Amino acid sequence: MEGKMVIKGSIAALFLAASVSLSVAADNKVTASDNALMQRDNSAMPTRVLKEGTKINMHFGDTIIPGILNDGYTAQALIDRLPITVRLNRYSHDFCGVMEDPLPYQKEDEHFGWLNGDIDFATDGNYFTILFEDEEHSSVYGSQINIGVIDCPLKNISDLSGSYDVLIELAK
């Protein structure tokens, strides 16, 4: 009986250690807001602030959504491919489309969630995505790599609906 109690105690200790370890891992996950320069004064504008980067235009039919790409590895790979056209579809919190030729990325650049206005590459489906809502609920979505931000009010893109063949090009 004494031997069985030691085994039961050891198993309980292992479960406790595992659950504490999982809890610590969840608390230490990298999120979109980590090390991001952000503004919180104007909710009509993107949350992320990029002071420098490569300016682009994304053509949604007659509507042009300006953006700024950062200097990260994945963003630079996209810049090297411009101009490019990607088919994007409107969903509840973003425009998203699969890239036929996925962008390269570095695993350490992946994070959870997004900030409203972010331009991301989602590695789990080779998605090019422009996110404009629900940042407060986004931390459940992993495999995100931020490559930039739109440079206009969020309403400019959130008011659009449907599907578009979006031409992405360097701004002139």
Contacts in CASP RR format, 6 or more apart in sequence:
PFRMAT RR
TARGET T0000
AUTHOR 0000-0000-0000
METHOD contacts of the structure
MODEL  1
MEGKMVIKGSIAALFLAASVSLSVAADNKVTASDNALMQRDNSAMPTRVL
KEGTKINMHFGDTIIPGILNDGYTAQALIDRLPITVRLNRYSHDFCGVME
DPLPYQKEDEHFGWLNGDIDFATDGNYFTILFEDEEHSSVYGSQINIGVI
DCPLKNISDLSGSYDVLIELAK
29 111 0 8 1.000
29 112 0 8 1.000
29 139 0 8 1.000
30 110 0 8 1.000
30 111 0 8 1.000
30 112 0 8 1.000
31 111 0 8 1.000
31 112 0 8 1.000
31 113 0 8 1.000
31 139 0 8 1.000
32 48 0 8 1.000
32 111 0 8 1.000
32 112 0 8 1.000
32 113 0 8 1.000
32 114 0 8 1.000
32 115 0 8 1.000
32 118 0 8 1.000
32 135 0 8 1.000
32 138 0 8 1.000
32 144 0 8 1.000
32 146 0 8 1.000
33 115 0 8 1.000
34 111 0 8 1.000
36 47 0 8 1.000
36 48 0 8 1.000
36 115 0 8 1.000
36 146 0 8 1.000
37 48 0 8 1.000
37 49 0 8 1.000
37 50 0 8 1.000
37 51 0 8 1.000
38 47 0 8 1.000
38 48 0 8 1.000
38 49 0 8 1.000
38 115 0 8 1.000
39 45 0 8 1.000
39 46 0 8 1.000
39 47 0 8 1.000
39 49 0 8 1.000
40 47 0 8 1.000
43 116 0 8 1.000
44 153 0 8 1.000
44 154 0 8 1.000
44 155 0 8 1.000
45 153 0 8 1.000
45 154 0 8 1.000
46 115 0 8 1.000
46 116 0 8 1.000
46 117 0 8 1.000
46 118 0 8 1.000
46 149 0 8 1.000
46 150 0 8 1.000
46 151 0 8 1.000
46 154 0 8 1.000
47 115 0 8 1.000
47 116 0 8 1.000
47 117 0 8 1.000
47 118 0 8 1.000
47 135 0 8 1.000
48 115 0 8 1.000
48 117 0 8 1.000
48 118 0 8 1.000
48 146 0 8 1.000
48 148 0 8 1.000
48 149 0 8 1.000
49 149 0 8 1.000
50 68 0 8 1.000
50 70 0 8 1.000
50 148 0 8 1.000
50 149 0 8 1.000
52 71 0 8 1.000
53 68 0 8 1.000
53 69 0 8 1.000
53 70 0 8 1.000
53 71 0 8 1.000
54 68 0 8 1.000
54 69 0 8 1.000
54 75 0 8 1.000
54 79 0 8 1.000
54 170 0 8 1.000
55 66 0 8 1.000
55 67 0 8 1.000
55 68 0 8 1.000
55 151 0 8 1.000
55 170 0 8 1.000
55 171 0 8 1.000
56 66 0 8 1.000
56 67 0 8 1.000
56 68 0 8 1.000
56 69 0 8 1.000
56 82 0 8 1.000
56 168 0 8 1.000
56 169 0 8 1.000
56 170 0 8 1.000
56 171 0 8 1.000
57 64 0 8 1.000
57 65 0 8 1.000
57 66 0 8 1.000
57 67 0 8 1.000
57 168 0 8 1.000
57 169 0 8 1.000
57 170 0 8 1.000
57 171 0 8 1.000
58 64 0 8 1.000
58 65 0 8 1.000
58 66 0 8 1.000
58 67 0 8 1.000
58 130 0 8 1.000
58 166 0 8 1.000
58 167 0 8 1.000
58 168 0 8 1.000
59 166 0 8 1.000
59 167 0 8 1.000
59 168 0 8 1.000
59 169 0 8 1.000
60 88 0 8 1.000
60 95 0 8 1.000
60 157 0 8 1.000
60 160 0 8 1.000
60 164 0 8 1.000
60 166 0 8 1.000
61 164 0 8 1.000
63 156 0 8 1.000
63 160 0 8 1.000
65 130 0 8 1.000
65 150 0 8 1.000
65 152 0 8 1.000
65 156 0 8 1.000
65 157 0 8 1.000
66 150 0 8 1.000
66 151 0 8 1.000
66 152 0 8 1.000
66 171 0 8 1.000
67 119 0 8 1.000
67 148 0 8 1.000
67 149 0 8 1.000
67 150 0 8 1.000
67 151 0 8 1.000
67 152 0 8 1.000
67 171 0 8 1.000
68 148 0 8 1.000
68 149 0 8 1.000
68 151 0 8 1.000
69 75 0 8 1.000
69 78 0 8 1.000
69 79 0 8 1.000
69 119 0 8 1.000
69 147 0 8 1.000
69 148 0 8 1.000
70 146 0 8 1.000
70 147 0 8 1.000
70 148 0 8 1.000
72 109 0 8 1.000
72 147 0 8 1.000
73 104 0 8 1.000
73 105 0 8 1.000
73 106 0 8 1.000
73 109 0 8 1.000
74 103 0 8 1.000
74 104 0 8 1.000
74 105 0 8 1.000
74 106 0 8 1.000
74 109 0 8 1.000
74 121 0 8 1.000
74 145 0 8 1.000
74 147 0 8 1.000
75 147 0 8 1.000
75 148 0 8 1.000
77 103 0 8 1.000
77 104 0 8 1.000
78 84 0 8 1.000
78 103 0 8 1.000
78 121 0 8 1.000
78 147 0 8 1.000
78 168 0 8 1.000
79 170 0 8 1.000
81 101 0 8 1.000
82 168 0 8 1.000
82 169 0 8 1.000
82 170 0 8 1.000
83 167 0 8 1.000
83 168 0 8 1.000
83 169 0 8 1.000
83 170 0 8 1.000
84 167 0 8 1.000
84 168 0 8 1.000
85 165 0 8 1.000
85 166 0 8 1.000
85 167 0 8 1.000
85 168 0 8 1.000
86 97 0 8 1.000
86 99 0 8 1.000
86 128 0 8 1.000
86 165 0 8 1.000
86 166 0 8 1.000
86 168 0 8 1.000
87 97 0 8 1.000
87 98 0 8 1.000
87 163 0 8 1.000
87 164 0 8 1.000
87 165 0 8 1.000
87 166 0 8 1.000
88 95 0 8 1.000
88 96 0 8 1.000
88 97 0 8 1.000
88 128 0 8 1.000
88 130 0 8 1.000
88 163 0 8 1.000
88 164 0 8 1.000
88 166 0 8 1.000
89 95 0 8 1.000
89 96 0 8 1.000
89 97 0 8 1.000
89 162 0 8 1.000
89 163 0 8 1.000
90 160 0 8 1.000
90 161 0 8 1.000
90 162 0 8 1.000
90 163 0 8 1.000
92 133 0 8 1.000
92 134 0 8 1.000
93 131 0 8 1.000
93 132 0 8 1.000
93 133 0 8 1.000
93 134 0 8 1.000
93 138 0 8 1.000
94 129 0 8 1.000
94 130 0 8 1.000
94 131 0 8 1.000
94 132 0 8 1.000
94 133 0 8 1.000
95 129 0 8 1.000
95 130 0 8 1.000
95 132 0 8 1.000
95 157 0 8 1.000
95 160 0 8 1.000
95 164 0 8 1.000
95 166 0 8 1.000
96 122 0 8 1.000
96 127 0 8 1.000
96 128 0 8 1.000
96 129 0 8 1.000
96 130 0 8 1.000
97 127 0 8 1.000
97 128 0 8 1.000
97 129 0 8 1.000
98 125 0 8 1.000
98 126 0 8 1.000
98 127 0 8 1.000
98 128 0 8 1.000
99 121 0 8 1.000
99 126 0 8 1.000
99 127 0 8 1.000
99 128 0 8 1.000
102 123 0 8 1.000
102 125 0 8 1.000
102 126 0 8 1.000
103 121 0 8 1.000
103 126 0 8 1.000
103 128 0 8 1.000
103 147 0 8 1.000
105 121 0 8 1.000
105 123 0 8 1.000
105 145 0 8 1.000
109 145 0 8 1.000
110 123 0 8 1.000
110 142 0 8 1.000
110 143 0 8 1.000
110 144 0 8 1.000
110 145 0 8 1.000
111 142 0 8 1.000
111 144 0 8 1.000
111 145 0 8 1.000
111 146 0 8 1.000
112 138 0 8 1.000
112 139 0 8 1.000
112 140 0 8 1.000
112 141 0 8 1.000
112 142 0 8 1.000
112 144 0 8 1.000
113 135 0 8 1.000
113 138 0 8 1.000
113 139 0 8 1.000
113 140 0 8 1.000
113 141 0 8 1.000
113 142 0 8 1.000
113 144 0 8 1.000
114 120 0 8 1.000
114 131 0 8 1.000
114 135 0 8 1.000
114 138 0 8 1.000
114 141 0 8 1.000
114 144 0 8 1.000
114 146 0 8 1.000
115 131 0 8 1.000
115 135 0 8 1.000
115 146 0 8 1.000
115 149 0 8 1.000
116 131 0 8 1.000
116 132 0 8 1.000
116 133 0 8 1.000
116 134 0 8 1.000
116 135 0 8 1.000
116 154 0 8 1.000
117 130 0 8 1.000
117 131 0 8 1.000
117 132 0 8 1.000
117 149 0 8 1.000
117 150 0 8 1.000
117 154 0 8 1.000
117 157 0 8 1.000
118 130 0 8 1.000
118 131 0 8 1.000
118 146 0 8 1.000
118 148 0 8 1.000
118 149 0 8 1.000
119 128 0 8 1.000
119 129 0 8 1.000
119 130 0 8 1.000
119 131 0 8 1.000
119 146 0 8 1.000
119 147 0 8 1.000
119 148 0 8 1.000
119 149 0 8 1.000
119 150 0 8 1.000
120 127 0 8 1.000
120 129 0 8 1.000
120 130 0 8 1.000
120 131 0 8 1.000
120 144 0 8 1.000
120 145 0 8 1.000
120 146 0 8 1.000
120 147 0 8 1.000
120 148 0 8 1.000
121 127 0 8 1.000
121 128 0 8 1.000
121 129 0 8 1.000
121 144 0 8 1.000
121 145 0 8 1.000
121 147 0 8 1.000
122 129 0 8 1.000
122 141 0 8 1.000
122 142 0 8 1.000
122 143 0 8 1.000
122 144 0 8 1.000
122 145 0 8 1.000
123 143 0 8 1.000
123 144 0 8 1.000
123 145 0 8 1.000
124 142 0 8 1.000
124 143 0 8 1.000
125 143 0 8 1.000
130 150 0 8 1.000
130 157 0 8 1.000
131 138 0 8 1.000
132 150 0 8 1.000
132 154 0 8 1.000
132 157 0 8 1.000
132 158 0 8 1.000
133 154 0 8 1.000
133 158 0 8 1.000
150 156 0 8 1.000
150 157 0 8 1.000
END
